[in-house]
Amino acid sequence: MKKILFTSHTANFAKFNQPFIQDLRKKGHIVHYASADDEPVEGVDRHITIDFARSPYRLDKHLKAYRQLRPLIETEQYDLIHTHTPSGGVVTRLATKPLRRRQKRAQQKITPLIYTAHGFHFYHGAPLINWLMFYPIEKWLSRDTDMILTINHEDATLAEKHFQAGSVKRLDGVGVNLTNFHPVNQATKSRLRKQHGYQNSDFILIYVAELNKNKDQEFVIKNTRELVKSIPSLRVVLVGKGAKRQKLEKLTTKLGLRKIVTFLGYRKDLNELYQMSDVVISASHREGLGLSVIEGMACGLPAVIRDNRGHREIISNPKIGYLFQAGTEFQAAVNELYQQPARRRQMGQAAAKSVERFSLDHARAKMQAIYHKFLEK
């Protein structure tokens, strides 16, 4: 029996780790989860509140989190630590560093540390400030990281070439449960539309993401004003919560789109919302991969998504979706899918097949092998 610690700046991130946590506990291991106390973490042996801050500029909060986390790590003597998210990853590795140094000097087994980078903030085309702020820190801390896990080729190549971690491995995301996310027949689609207040004649675009600047729902709303001229039955479903909701709702009202654009907030029935829709979209500027897009494609939807390193990982060929850079390209892709329903269905079928490599079963098998490597030493 071994003891494992997971950390992330937000407790909400625990949902991505739940399958892997379940697998570890089934093997008899003890699992702790440390995060900010924004919501409870279920399915673990202990949830520890650490005052992590998401913003890199909150040095006072980062110092407080460090002072909370370091004694926990020293006392519990974990057999493995797996950290996620940029701020959580930085604080965790700093808090673990003194213990690992002592273990090394005493020639003891060094507590292994895995860091999953769900998309570095520095990447080809990123603002210079991102490179100046985040790259040096990640490079320095890589020396105290036994394995860096990335979810796209660009990040993996950069880490392998420039960082000093024990090893670098690329994963196909955190895994999508294809039992829940799968295509449905037309009768089921019609039933779901009626259940959620939509008509069979509606042409539904769905975008699942936090309402923030990076996800750029504002771009979608502004382009909707043009799209509705050629697609009278257009409906845009925005799923997610975030600080920009009020501003986005005001913009929607200003543009006269309140009957077209719907804000659904946080939802647990994402599979049904995808299954009732026609196209999954994303205007995100920065993505490590794009889990919500994969979920939509798994439900048989073609994708119209902004061209970035994570989305390029998903759209491997033009038969399953479109990558856009400008609003005119976004509008052209949506109009083409609306005007050609047979092509839309074919692309949706190909999309569902293409994302099977991102399945939860594949992700679990890979993570089990990784944990075994460190826990059985």
C-alpha atoms as a printed R data frame, in Angstrom:
    type eleno elety resid chain resno       x      y       z
1   ATOM     1    CA   MET     A     1   0.000  0.000   0.000
2   ATOM     2    CA   LYS     A     2   1.398  3.385  -1.065
3   ATOM     3    CA   LYS     A     3   0.330  6.964  -0.388
4   ATOM     4    CA   ILE     A     4  -0.160  9.376  -3.299
5   ATOM     5    CA   LEU     A     5  -0.768 13.132  -3.330
6   ATOM     6    CA   PHE     A     6  -2.513 14.953  -6.179
7   ATOM     7    CA   THR     A     7  -2.422 18.749  -6.301
8   ATOM     8    CA   SER     A     8  -4.037 21.417  -8.484
9   ATOM     9    CA   HIS     A     9  -4.856 25.054  -7.818
10  ATOM    10    CA   THR     A    10  -8.585 24.358  -8.076
11  ATOM    11    CA   ALA     A    11 -10.622 21.468  -6.702
12  ATOM    12    CA   ASN     A    12 -12.668 21.499  -9.904
13  ATOM    13    CA   PHE     A    13  -9.653 20.031 -11.684
14  ATOM    14    CA   ALA     A    14 -10.011 16.841  -9.636
15  ATOM    15    CA   LYS     A    15 -12.723 15.660 -12.038
16  ATOM    16    CA   PHE     A    16 -10.046 14.987 -14.658
17  ATOM    17    CA   ASN     A    17  -8.129 12.818 -12.197
18  ATOM    18    CA   GLN     A    18 -11.070 10.883 -10.770
19  ATOM    19    CA   PRO     A    19 -10.702  7.789 -13.006
20  ATOM    20    CA   PHE     A    20  -6.994  7.534 -12.210
21  ATOM    21    CA   ILE     A    21  -7.669  8.060  -8.506
22  ATOM    22    CA   GLN     A    22 -10.266  5.281  -8.585
23  ATOM    23    CA   ASP     A    23  -7.758  2.926 -10.191
24  ATOM    24    CA   LEU     A    24  -5.136  3.702  -7.538
25  ATOM    25    CA   ARG     A    25  -7.566  3.183  -4.659
26  ATOM    26    CA   LYS     A    26  -8.783 -0.109  -6.132
27  ATOM    27    CA   LYS     A    27  -5.200 -1.292  -5.866
28  ATOM    28    CA   GLY     A    28  -5.292 -0.470  -2.157
29  ATOM    29    CA   HIS     A    29  -3.359  2.800  -2.269
30  ATOM    30    CA   ILE     A    30  -4.200  5.867  -0.173
31  ATOM    31    CA   VAL     A    31  -4.929  9.034  -2.169
32  ATOM    32    CA   HIS     A    32  -4.897 12.619  -0.872
33  ATOM    33    CA   TYR     A    33  -5.911 15.667  -2.912
34  ATOM    34    CA   ALA     A    34  -4.663 19.192  -2.133
35  ATOM    35    CA   SER     A    35  -6.340 22.203  -3.736
36  ATOM    36    CA   ALA     A    36  -8.120 25.444  -2.981
37  ATOM    37    CA   ASP     A    37 -11.358 24.934  -1.095
38  ATOM    38    CA   ASP     A    38 -13.638 26.032  -3.948
39  ATOM    39    CA   GLU     A    39 -15.623 22.776  -3.900
40  ATOM    40    CA   PRO     A    40 -15.368 19.346  -2.251
41  ATOM    41    CA   VAL     A    41 -13.270 16.599  -3.812
42  ATOM    42    CA   GLU     A    42 -15.017 13.251  -3.577
43  ATOM    43    CA   GLY     A    43 -13.584  9.776  -3.984
44  ATOM    44    CA   VAL     A    44 -10.324 10.440  -2.128
45  ATOM    45    CA   ASP     A    45  -9.130  9.435   1.319
46  ATOM    46    CA   ARG     A    46  -8.442 13.025   2.297
47  ATOM    47    CA   HIS     A    47  -8.989 16.465   0.757
48  ATOM    48    CA   ILE     A    48  -6.582 19.099   2.074
49  ATOM    49    CA   THR     A    49  -7.286 22.790   1.625
50  ATOM    50    CA   ILE     A    50  -4.306 24.744   0.292
51  ATOM    51    CA   ASP     A    51  -4.767 28.399  -0.587
52  ATOM    52    CA   PHE     A    52  -3.489 28.148  -4.145
53  ATOM    53    CA   ALA     A    53  -4.056 31.163  -6.387
54  ATOM    54    CA   ARG     A    54  -4.668 30.922 -10.112
55  ATOM    55    CA   SER     A    55  -3.090 34.278 -10.939
56  ATOM    56    CA   PRO     A    56   0.717 34.223 -11.267
57  ATOM    57    CA   TYR     A    57   0.843 37.721  -9.793
58  ATOM    58    CA   ARG     A    58  -0.512 36.765  -6.352
59  ATOM    59    CA   LEU     A    59   2.883 36.209  -4.731
60  ATOM    60    CA   ASP     A    60   1.372 36.610  -1.257
61  ATOM    61    CA   LYS     A    61  -1.048 33.748  -1.916
62  ATOM    62    CA   HIS     A    62   1.651 31.590  -3.484
63  ATOM    63    CA   LEU     A    63   3.845 32.048  -0.405
64  ATOM    64    CA   LYS     A    64   0.929 31.168   1.856
65  ATOM    65    CA   ALA     A    65   0.212 28.028  -0.196
66  ATOM    66    CA   TYR     A    66   3.890 27.057  -0.012
67  ATOM    67    CA   ARG     A    67   3.885 27.397   3.785
68  ATOM    68    CA   GLN     A    68   0.767 25.241   4.005
69  ATOM    69    CA   LEU     A    69   1.910 22.570   1.586
70  ATOM    70    CA   ARG     A    70   5.528 22.064   2.639
71  ATOM    71    CA   PRO     A    71   4.811 20.723   6.170
72  ATOM    72    CA   LEU     A    72   2.115 18.439   4.735
73  ATOM    73    CA   ILE     A    73   4.605 16.913   2.316
74  ATOM    74    CA   GLU     A    74   7.260 16.621   5.021
75  ATOM    75    CA   THR     A    75   4.868 14.950   7.470
76  ATOM    76    CA   GLU     A    76   2.959 12.580   5.203
77  ATOM    77    CA   GLN     A    77   6.019 11.186   3.399
78  ATOM    78    CA   TYR     A    78   4.161 10.455   0.164
79  ATOM    79    CA   ASP     A    79   5.326  7.683  -2.142
80  ATOM    80    CA   LEU     A    80   4.333  9.699  -5.220
81  ATOM    81    CA   ILE     A    81   3.233 13.276  -5.927
82  ATOM    82    CA   HIS     A    82   1.331 14.170  -9.100
83  ATOM    83    CA   THR     A    83   0.751 17.882  -9.651
84  ATOM    84    CA   HIS     A    84  -1.371 19.748 -12.188
85  ATOM    85    CA   THR     A    85  -2.032 23.337 -13.346
86  ATOM    86    CA   PRO     A    86   0.663 26.042 -13.616
87  ATOM    87    CA   SER     A    87   0.389 27.653 -10.179
88  ATOM    88    CA   GLY     A    88  -0.316 24.354  -8.434
89  ATOM    89    CA   GLY     A    89   2.621 22.791 -10.234
90  ATOM    90    CA   VAL     A    90   5.049 25.576  -9.311
91  ATOM    91    CA   VAL     A    91   4.114 25.710  -5.623
92  ATOM    92    CA   THR     A    92   4.060 21.926  -5.280
93  ATOM    93    CA   ARG     A    93   7.492 21.452  -6.799
94  ATOM    94    CA   LEU     A    94   8.949 24.253  -4.681
95  ATOM    95    CA   ALA     A    95   7.412 22.754  -1.537
96  ATOM    96    CA   THR     A    96   8.785 19.313  -2.391
97  ATOM    97    CA   LYS     A    97  12.291 20.522  -3.247
98  ATOM    98    CA   PRO     A    98  13.701 20.655   0.360
99  ATOM    99    CA   LEU     A    99  12.565 17.092   1.104
100 ATOM   100    CA   ARG     A   100  13.977 15.734  -2.145
101 ATOM   101    CA   ARG     A   101  17.314 17.446  -1.489
102 ATOM   102    CA   ARG     A   102  17.572 15.923   1.982
103 ATOM   103    CA   GLN     A   103  16.672 12.518   0.620
104 ATOM   104    CA   LYS     A   104  19.356 12.836  -2.023
105 ATOM   105    CA   ARG     A   105  22.030 13.851   0.493
106 ATOM   106    CA   ALA     A   106  21.073 10.961   2.764
107 ATOM   107    CA   GLN     A   107  21.059  8.587  -0.231
108 ATOM   108    CA   GLN     A   108  17.436  7.707   0.476
109 ATOM   109    CA   LYS     A   109  14.728  7.009  -2.082
110 ATOM   110    CA   ILE     A   110  13.705 10.372  -3.525
111 ATOM   111    CA   THR     A   111   9.965 11.089  -3.540
112 ATOM   112    CA   PRO     A   112   8.986 10.876  -7.232
113 ATOM   113    CA   LEU     A   113   7.192 13.875  -8.718
114 ATOM   114    CA   ILE     A   114   5.070 13.947 -11.894
115 ATOM   115    CA   TYR     A   115   3.858 17.193 -13.461
116 ATOM   116    CA   THR     A   116   1.108 17.241 -16.085
117 ATOM   117    CA   ALA     A   117   1.289 20.340 -18.273
118 ATOM   118    CA   HIS     A   118  -2.191 20.853 -19.692
119 ATOM   119    CA   GLY     A   119  -0.794 23.387 -22.152
120 ATOM   120    CA   PHE     A   120   2.270 25.540 -21.462
121 ATOM   121    CA   HIS     A   121   1.552 29.287 -21.426
122 ATOM   122    CA   PHE     A   122   4.561 29.727 -23.722
123 ATOM   123    CA   TYR     A   123   4.140 28.367 -27.242
124 ATOM   124    CA   HIS     A   124   4.678 29.341 -30.851
125 ATOM   125    CA   GLY     A   125   2.939 32.693 -31.258
126 ATOM   126    CA   ALA     A   126   2.437 33.338 -27.530
127 ATOM   127    CA   PRO     A   127   2.980 36.882 -26.186
128 ATOM   128    CA   LEU     A   128   6.584 37.691 -25.243
129 ATOM   129    CA   ILE     A   129   5.559 38.256 -21.617
130 ATOM   130    CA   ASN     A   130   4.478 34.615 -21.409
131 ATOM   131    CA   TRP     A   131   7.938 33.469 -22.471
132 ATOM   132    CA   LEU     A   132   9.672 35.879 -20.096
133 ATOM   133    CA   MET     A   133   7.512 34.938 -17.118
134 ATOM   134    CA   PHE     A   134   6.642 31.245 -17.423
135 ATOM   135    CA   TYR     A   135   9.403 29.643 -19.496
136 ATOM   136    CA   PRO     A   136  12.339 30.289 -17.089
137 ATOM   137    CA   ILE     A   137  10.340 29.029 -14.092
138 ATOM   138    CA   GLU     A   138   9.226 25.836 -15.833
139 ATOM   139    CA   LYS     A   139  12.727 25.172 -17.143
140 ATOM   140    CA   TRP     A   140  14.270 25.632 -13.683
141 ATOM   141    CA   LEU     A   141  11.675 23.449 -11.950
142 ATOM   142    CA   SER     A   142  11.980 20.717 -14.579
143 ATOM   143    CA   ARG     A   143  15.211 19.663 -12.864
144 ATOM   144    CA   ASP     A   144  13.125 18.642  -9.839
145 ATOM   145    CA   THR     A   145  10.509 16.803 -11.926
146 ATOM   146    CA   ASP     A   146  10.845 13.097 -12.613
147 ATOM   147    CA   MET     A   147   8.326 13.084 -15.448
148 ATOM   148    CA   ILE     A   148   6.573 15.810 -17.401
149 ATOM   149    CA   LEU     A   149   3.360 14.742 -19.110
150 ATOM   150    CA   THR     A   150   2.134 16.856 -22.029
151 ATOM   151    CA   ILE     A   151  -1.022 16.617 -24.114
152 ATOM   152    CA   ASN     A   152   0.231 17.882 -27.468
153 ATOM   153    CA   HIS     A   153   3.259 17.456 -29.716
154 ATOM   154    CA   GLU     A   154   4.439 21.073 -29.538
155 ATOM   155    CA   ASP     A   155   4.736 21.042 -25.753
156 ATOM   156    CA   ALA     A   156   6.349 17.598 -25.774
157 ATOM   157    CA   THR     A   157   8.973 18.649 -28.316
158 ATOM   158    CA   LEU     A   158   9.796 21.810 -26.390
159 ATOM   159    CA   ALA     A   159  10.099 19.975 -23.056
160 ATOM   160    CA   GLU     A   160  12.263 17.223 -24.548
161 ATOM   161    CA   LYS     A   161  14.582 19.718 -26.208
162 ATOM   162    CA   HIS     A   162  14.956 22.404 -23.530
163 ATOM   163    CA   PHE     A   163  13.958 21.003 -20.135
164 ATOM   164    CA   GLN     A   164  15.861 18.744 -17.752
165 ATOM   165    CA   ALA     A   165  13.122 16.487 -16.403
166 ATOM   166    CA   GLY     A   166  13.783 12.806 -15.858
167 ATOM   167    CA   SER     A   167  11.563 12.038 -18.834
168 ATOM   168    CA   VAL     A   168   8.862 13.577 -21.017
169 ATOM   169    CA   LYS     A   169   5.803 11.671 -22.212
170 ATOM   170    CA   ARG     A   170   2.911 12.814 -24.384
171 ATOM   171    CA   LEU     A   171  -0.628 11.694 -23.582
172 ATOM   172    CA   ASP     A   172  -3.754 11.893 -25.725
173 ATOM   173    CA   GLY     A   173  -5.455 14.076 -23.140
174 ATOM   174    CA   VAL     A   174  -7.085 13.031 -19.881
175 ATOM   175    CA   GLY     A   175  -9.524 10.697 -21.609
176 ATOM   176    CA   VAL     A   176 -13.117 10.951 -22.824
177 ATOM   177    CA   ASN     A   177 -15.695  8.444 -21.606
178 ATOM   178    CA   LEU     A   178 -17.057  7.130 -24.894
179 ATOM   179    CA   THR     A   179 -19.788  5.282 -23.005
180 ATOM   180    CA   ASN     A   180 -21.368  8.663 -22.237
181 ATOM   181    CA   PHE     A   181 -20.238 10.637 -25.275
182 ATOM   182    CA   HIS     A   182 -21.371  8.896 -28.459
183 ATOM   183    CA   PRO     A   183 -23.563  9.580 -31.508
184 ATOM   184    CA   VAL     A   184 -27.338  9.078 -31.319
185 ATOM   185    CA   ASN     A   185 -29.963  8.407 -33.975
186 ATOM   186    CA   GLN     A   186 -32.325 11.050 -35.332
187 ATOM   187    CA   ALA     A   187 -35.217  9.992 -33.085
188 ATOM   188    CA   THR     A   188 -33.100 10.444 -29.953
189 ATOM   189    CA   LYS     A   189 -31.769 13.780 -31.235
190 ATOM   190    CA   SER     A   190 -35.350 14.986 -31.771
191 ATOM   191    CA   ARG     A   191 -36.367 13.860 -28.285
192 ATOM   192    CA   LEU     A   192 -33.411 15.661 -26.711
193 ATOM   193    CA   ARG     A   193 -34.185 18.837 -28.622
194 ATOM   194    CA   LYS     A   194 -37.766 18.828 -27.432
195 ATOM   195    CA   GLN     A   195 -36.614 18.081 -23.882
196 ATOM   196    CA   HIS     A   196 -34.236 21.066 -23.902
197 ATOM   197    CA   GLY     A   197 -36.586 23.479 -25.651
198 ATOM   198    CA   TYR     A   198 -35.316 23.376 -29.244
199 ATOM   199    CA   GLN     A   199 -36.971 22.593 -32.581
200 ATOM   200    CA   ASN     A   200 -35.990 19.936 -35.129
201 ATOM   201    CA   SER     A   201 -35.525 22.726 -37.662
202 ATOM   202    CA   ASP     A   202 -32.993 24.595 -35.487
203 ATOM   203    CA   PHE     A   203 -29.355 24.611 -36.576
204 ATOM   204    CA   ILE     A   204 -27.470 24.389 -33.270
205 ATOM   205    CA   LEU     A   205 -23.867 25.373 -32.607
206 ATOM   206    CA   ILE     A   206 -22.559 24.375 -29.169
207 ATOM   207    CA   TYR     A   207 -19.579 25.870 -27.350
208 ATOM   208    CA   VAL     A   208 -18.603 24.458 -23.936
209 ATOM   209    CA   ALA     A   209 -15.995 26.526 -22.103
210 ATOM   210    CA   GLU     A   210 -15.412 28.874 -19.195
211 ATOM   211    CA   LEU     A   211 -16.638 32.374 -20.050
212 ATOM   212    CA   ASN     A   212 -13.327 34.214 -20.167
213 ATOM   213    CA   LYS     A   213 -11.067 36.235 -22.436
214 ATOM   214    CA   ASN     A   214  -9.047 33.278 -23.729
215 ATOM   215    CA   LYS     A   215 -12.133 31.278 -24.754
216 ATOM   216    CA   ASP     A   216 -13.374 34.383 -26.611
217 ATOM   217    CA   GLN     A   217 -17.134 33.838 -26.655
218 ATOM   218    CA   GLU     A   218 -17.303 37.486 -27.726
219 ATOM   219    CA   PHE     A   219 -15.937 36.442 -31.129
220 ATOM   220    CA   VAL     A   220 -18.724 33.868 -31.484
221 ATOM   221    CA   ILE     A   221 -21.450 36.333 -30.533
222 ATOM   222    CA   LYS     A   222 -20.228 39.023 -32.938
223 ATOM   223    CA   ASN     A   223 -20.004 36.532 -35.804
224 ATOM   224    CA   THR     A   224 -23.448 35.173 -34.952
225 ATOM   225    CA   ARG     A   225 -24.877 38.544 -35.951
226 ATOM   226    CA   GLU     A   226 -23.629 37.894 -39.503
227 ATOM   227    CA   LEU     A   227 -24.407 34.172 -39.588
228 ATOM   228    CA   VAL     A   228 -28.059 34.589 -38.682
229 ATOM   229    CA   LYS     A   229 -28.564 36.557 -41.901
230 ATOM   230    CA   SER     A   230 -27.873 33.408 -43.937
231 ATOM   231    CA   ILE     A   231 -29.054 30.874 -41.328
232 ATOM   232    CA   PRO     A   232 -32.422 32.078 -39.914
233 ATOM   233    CA   SER     A   233 -32.784 28.899 -37.825
234 ATOM   234    CA   LEU     A   234 -29.390 29.389 -36.148
235 ATOM   235    CA   ARG     A   235 -29.131 28.764 -32.407
236 ATOM   236    CA   VAL     A   236 -25.904 29.173 -30.410
237 ATOM   237    CA   VAL     A   237 -25.612 27.342 -27.096
238 ATOM   238    CA   LEU     A   238 -22.911 28.624 -24.736
239 ATOM   239    CA   VAL     A   239 -22.263 26.257 -21.825
240 ATOM   240    CA   GLY     A   240 -20.076 27.258 -18.897
241 ATOM   241    CA   LYS     A   241 -19.698 29.765 -16.119
242 ATOM   242    CA   GLY     A   242 -17.223 32.594 -15.760
243 ATOM   243    CA   ALA     A   243 -16.515 36.202 -14.882
244 ATOM   244    CA   LYS     A   244 -17.449 37.498 -18.338
245 ATOM   245    CA   ARG     A   245 -21.015 36.190 -18.384
246 ATOM   246    CA   GLN     A   246 -22.672 39.510 -17.542
247 ATOM   247    CA   LYS     A   247 -20.635 41.379 -20.140
248 ATOM   248    CA   LEU     A   248 -21.359 38.735 -22.788
249 ATOM   249    CA   GLU     A   249 -25.078 38.788 -22.024
250 ATOM   250    CA   LYS     A   250 -25.103 42.575 -22.410
251 ATOM   251    CA   LEU     A   251 -23.380 42.250 -25.777
252 ATOM   252    CA   THR     A   252 -25.923 39.643 -26.858
253 ATOM   253    CA   THR     A   253 -28.768 41.975 -25.939
254 ATOM   254    CA   LYS     A   254 -27.113 44.939 -27.654
255 ATOM   255    CA   LEU     A   255 -26.805 42.961 -30.896
256 ATOM   256    CA   GLY     A   256 -30.405 41.742 -30.699
257 ATOM   257    CA   LEU     A   257 -29.418 38.076 -30.333
258 ATOM   258    CA   ARG     A   258 -31.114 37.049 -27.089
259 ATOM   259    CA   LYS     A   259 -33.393 34.629 -28.960
260 ATOM   260    CA   ILE     A   260 -30.411 33.183 -30.834
261 ATOM   261    CA   VAL     A   261 -27.692 32.878 -28.177
262 ATOM   262    CA   THR     A   262 -28.429 30.966 -24.973
263 ATOM   263    CA   PHE     A   263 -26.266 30.921 -21.837
264 ATOM   264    CA   LEU     A   264 -26.745 27.640 -19.968
265 ATOM   265    CA   GLY     A   265 -24.131 28.041 -17.225
266 ATOM   266    CA   TYR     A   266 -22.481 24.993 -15.677
267 ATOM   267    CA   ARG     A   267 -24.144 21.731 -16.735
268 ATOM   268    CA   LYS     A   268 -23.734 18.061 -15.936
269 ATOM   269    CA   ASP     A   269 -25.719 16.823 -18.940
270 ATOM   270    CA   LEU     A   270 -23.116 17.746 -21.538
271 ATOM   271    CA   ASN     A   271 -23.559 14.506 -23.445
272 ATOM   272    CA   GLU     A   272 -27.205 15.310 -24.139
273 ATOM   273    CA   LEU     A   273 -26.415 18.894 -25.127
274 ATOM   274    CA   TYR     A   274 -23.823 17.720 -27.644
275 ATOM   275    CA   GLN     A   275 -26.108 14.978 -28.951
276 ATOM   276    CA   MET     A   276 -28.908 17.446 -29.704
277 ATOM   277    CA   SER     A   277 -26.539 19.835 -31.552
278 ATOM   278    CA   ASP     A   278 -25.268 20.031 -35.133
279 ATOM   279    CA   VAL     A   279 -21.745 21.471 -34.822
280 ATOM   280    CA   VAL     A   280 -19.250 21.858 -31.966
281 ATOM   281    CA   ILE     A   281 -17.312 25.127 -32.036
282 ATOM   282    CA   SER     A   282 -14.455 26.767 -30.149
283 ATOM   283    CA   ALA     A   283 -12.902 30.222 -30.479
284 ATOM   284    CA   SER     A   284 -10.257 29.596 -27.822
285 ATOM   285    CA   HIS     A   285  -6.924 31.293 -28.467
286 ATOM   286    CA   ARG     A   286  -4.875 28.923 -26.306
287 ATOM   287    CA   GLU     A   287  -5.568 25.223 -25.786
288 ATOM   288    CA   GLY     A   288  -3.387 22.400 -24.564
289 ATOM   289    CA   LEU     A   289  -5.750 20.062 -26.398
290 ATOM   290    CA   GLY     A   290  -9.466 20.816 -26.174
291 ATOM   291    CA   LEU     A   291 -11.457 18.262 -24.192
292 ATOM   292    CA   SER     A   292 -14.859 19.801 -24.906
293 ATOM   293    CA   VAL     A   293 -14.222 19.671 -28.651
294 ATOM   294    CA   ILE     A   294 -13.277 15.993 -28.404
295 ATOM   295    CA   GLU     A   295 -16.458 15.281 -26.421
296 ATOM   296    CA   GLY     A   296 -18.559 16.972 -29.091
297 ATOM   297    CA   MET     A   297 -16.842 15.102 -31.896
298 ATOM   298    CA   ALA     A   298 -17.313 11.833 -29.993
299 ATOM   299    CA   CYS     A   299 -21.049 12.582 -30.178
300 ATOM   300    CA   GLY     A   300 -20.834 12.745 -33.972
301 ATOM   301    CA   LEU     A   301 -20.427 16.489 -34.497
302 ATOM   302    CA   PRO     A   302 -18.068 18.081 -37.005
303 ATOM   303    CA   ALA     A   303 -15.875 20.770 -35.417
304 ATOM   304    CA   VAL     A   304 -15.294 24.406 -36.374
305 ATOM   305    CA   ILE     A   305 -12.473 25.533 -34.101
306 ATOM   306    CA   ARG     A   306  -9.813 28.214 -33.938
307 ATOM   307    CA   ASP     A   307  -6.380 27.251 -35.242
308 ATOM   308    CA   ASN     A   308  -4.073 26.694 -32.251
309 ATOM   309    CA   ARG     A   309  -1.598 24.006 -31.152
310 ATOM   310    CA   GLY     A   310  -4.151 21.993 -29.160
311 ATOM   311    CA   HIS     A   311  -6.858 22.090 -31.812
312 ATOM   312    CA   ARG     A   312  -4.380 21.096 -34.506
313 ATOM   313    CA   GLU     A   313  -3.805 17.968 -32.438
314 ATOM   314    CA   ILE     A   314  -7.500 17.092 -32.833
315 ATOM   315    CA   ILE     A   315  -8.226 18.105 -36.416
316 ATOM   316    CA   SER     A   316  -5.770 15.878 -38.231
317 ATOM   317    CA   ASN     A   317  -7.480 16.223 -41.622
318 ATOM   318    CA   PRO     A   318 -10.218 18.367 -43.240
319 ATOM   319    CA   LYS     A   319 -12.667 15.451 -43.337
320 ATOM   320    CA   ILE     A   320 -13.558 15.836 -39.633
321 ATOM   321    CA   GLY     A   321 -13.676 19.581 -39.140
322 ATOM   322    CA   TYR     A   322 -12.417 23.078 -39.883
323 ATOM   323    CA   LEU     A   323  -9.637 25.176 -38.394
324 ATOM   324    CA   PHE     A   324 -10.185 28.925 -38.712
325 ATOM   325    CA   GLN     A   325  -8.154 32.035 -38.006
326 ATOM   326    CA   ALA     A   326 -10.500 34.847 -38.984
327 ATOM   327    CA   GLY     A   327 -14.198 35.546 -38.615
328 ATOM   328    CA   THR     A   328 -14.780 35.178 -42.346
329 ATOM   329    CA   GLU     A   329 -13.320 31.655 -42.225
330 ATOM   330    CA   PHE     A   330 -15.505 30.781 -39.225
331 ATOM   331    CA   GLN     A   331 -18.622 32.025 -41.001
332 ATOM   332    CA   ALA     A   332 -17.751 30.216 -44.233
333 ATOM   333    CA   ALA     A   333 -17.263 26.905 -42.435
334 ATOM   334    CA   VAL     A   334 -20.541 27.167 -40.512
335 ATOM   335    CA   ASN     A   335 -22.462 28.167 -43.637
336 ATOM   336    CA   GLU     A   336 -21.002 25.254 -45.581
337 ATOM   337    CA   LEU     A   337 -22.066 22.758 -42.904
338 ATOM   338    CA   TYR     A   338 -25.544 24.289 -42.807
339 ATOM   339    CA   GLN     A   339 -25.990 24.204 -46.588
340 ATOM   340    CA   GLN     A   340 -24.673 20.643 -46.969
341 ATOM   341    CA   PRO     A   341 -26.385 18.379 -44.403
342 ATOM   342    CA   ALA     A   342 -25.095 15.190 -46.065
343 ATOM   343    CA   ARG     A   343 -21.515 16.438 -45.788
344 ATOM   344    CA   ARG     A   344 -22.203 17.443 -42.187
345 ATOM   345    CA   ARG     A   345 -23.350 13.921 -41.325
346 ATOM   346    CA   GLN     A   346 -20.365 12.339 -43.065
347 ATOM   347    CA   MET     A   347 -17.938 14.626 -41.253
348 ATOM   348    CA   GLY     A   348 -19.654 13.889 -37.953
349 ATOM   349    CA   GLN     A   349 -19.303 10.148 -38.449
350 ATOM   350    CA   ALA     A   350 -15.625 10.540 -39.361
351 ATOM   351    CA   ALA     A   351 -15.099 12.850 -36.376
352 ATOM   352    CA   ALA     A   352 -16.519 10.293 -33.941
353 ATOM   353    CA   LYS     A   353 -14.205  7.637 -35.335
354 ATOM   354    CA   SER     A   354 -11.156  9.897 -35.241
355 ATOM   355    CA   VAL     A   355 -11.381 10.719 -31.516
356 ATOM   356    CA   GLU     A   356 -11.428  7.106 -30.344
357 ATOM   357    CA   ARG     A   357  -7.694  7.504 -29.617
358 ATOM   358    CA   PHE     A   358  -8.647 10.018 -26.912
359 ATOM   359    CA   SER     A   359 -10.791  7.487 -25.044
360 ATOM   360    CA   LEU     A   360 -10.740  7.187 -21.278
361 ATOM   361    CA   ASP     A   361  -9.779  3.516 -21.544
362 ATOM   362    CA   HIS     A   362  -6.589  4.444 -23.400
363 ATOM   363    CA   ALA     A   363  -5.775  7.210 -20.918
364 ATOM   364    CA   ARG     A   364  -6.306  4.930 -17.923
365 ATOM   365    CA   ALA     A   365  -4.070  2.236 -19.342
366 ATOM   366    CA   LYS     A   366  -1.265  4.738 -19.930
367 ATOM   367    CA   MET     A   367  -1.578  6.316 -16.484
368 ATOM   368    CA   GLN     A   368  -1.667  2.943 -14.753
369 ATOM   369    CA   ALA     A   369   1.610  2.037 -16.464
370 ATOM   370    CA   ILE     A   370   3.162  5.349 -15.409
371 ATOM   371    CA   TYR     A   371   2.075  5.027 -11.771
372 ATOM   372    CA   HIS     A   372   3.276  1.423 -11.682
373 ATOM   373    CA   LYS     A   373   6.695  2.553 -12.873
374 ATOM   374    CA   PHE     A   374   7.117  4.902  -9.912
375 ATOM   375    CA   LEU     A   375   5.241  3.031  -7.191
376 ATOM   376    CA   GLU     A   376   6.819 -0.360  -7.751
377 ATOM   377    CA   LYS     A   377  10.432  0.810  -7.657
